[in-house]
């Protein structure tokens, strides 16, 4: 696994953790962000790269600053 793959997996785990802590389902997060639920599933699995725009949308959907979502990577 290279550094990028590792970062994607860490980001996905962090997203999943924050979403679950807030009691938000994947479907609800999809509704809040305008993303497809399958895309969120892929992001949480570390299987897809994310743009800065998507990071901001996910953070807004979770009600957190973007730095909280990516800060621990």
C-alpha positions as CSV (number, residue, x, y, z in Angstrom):
1,X,0.0,0.0,0.0
2,X,1.4,3.4,-1.0
3,X,1.0,6.6,1.0
4,X,-1.9,7.8,-1.0
5,X,-3.9,4.6,-0.5
6,X,-3.1,4.7,3.2
7,X,-4.3,8.3,3.4
8,X,-7.5,7.4,1.5
9,X,-8.2,4.6,4.0
10,X,-7.5,6.8,7.0
11,X,-9.8,9.5,5.6
12,X,-12.6,6.9,5.0
13,X,-12.3,5.5,8.5
14,X,-12.4,9.1,9.9
15,X,-15.5,9.9,7.8
16,X,-17.2,6.8,8.9
17,X,-16.3,7.4,12.6
18,X,-17.6,11.0,12.6
19,X,-20.8,10.0,10.7
20,X,-21.6,7.2,13.2
21,X,-20.8,9.4,16.2
22,X,-23.4,11.8,15.0
23,X,-26.0,9.0,14.3
24,X,-26.1,9.9,10.6
25,X,-26.8,7.1,8.1
26,X,-25.0,7.0,4.7
27,X,-28.4,7.8,3.1
28,X,-28.8,10.9,5.3
29,X,-25.3,12.1,4.6
30,X,-25.9,11.6,0.9
31,X,-29.1,13.7,1.2
32,X,-27.3,16.4,3.1
33,X,-24.4,16.6,0.6
34,X,-26.0,15.8,-2.7
35,X,-23.6,12.9,-3.1
36,X,-24.6,9.4,-4.2
37,X,-24.8,6.9,-1.2
38,X,-22.6,4.5,-3.2
39,X,-20.0,7.2,-3.5
40,X,-19.9,7.8,0.2
41,X,-19.6,4.0,0.8
42,X,-16.6,4.0,-1.6
43,X,-15.0,7.0,0.2
44,X,-15.5,5.3,3.6
45,X,-13.9,2.1,2.2
46,X,-10.9,4.1,1.0
47,X,-11.6,3.1,-2.6
48,X,-12.0,6.5,-4.2
49,X,-10.1,9.7,-4.1
50,X,-11.9,12.9,-3.0
51,X,-11.6,16.4,-4.1
52,X,-11.4,19.4,-1.8
53,X,-15.0,20.3,-2.9
54,X,-16.2,16.9,-1.7
55,X,-14.3,17.2,1.6
56,X,-16.1,20.6,2.2
57,X,-19.5,19.1,1.3
58,X,-18.9,16.1,3.6
59,X,-17.8,18.4,6.4
60,X,-20.9,20.6,6.0
61,X,-23.1,17.5,5.9
62,X,-21.6,16.4,9.2
63,X,-21.8,19.9,10.7
64,X,-18.1,20.2,11.3
65,X,-15.2,22.3,10.0
66,X,-13.3,20.6,7.2
67,X,-10.1,20.6,9.3
68,X,-11.8,18.2,11.8
69,X,-12.4,15.8,9.0
70,X,-8.8,15.8,7.6
71,X,-6.8,17.1,10.5
72,X,-5.7,13.7,11.9
73,X,-4.4,12.4,8.6
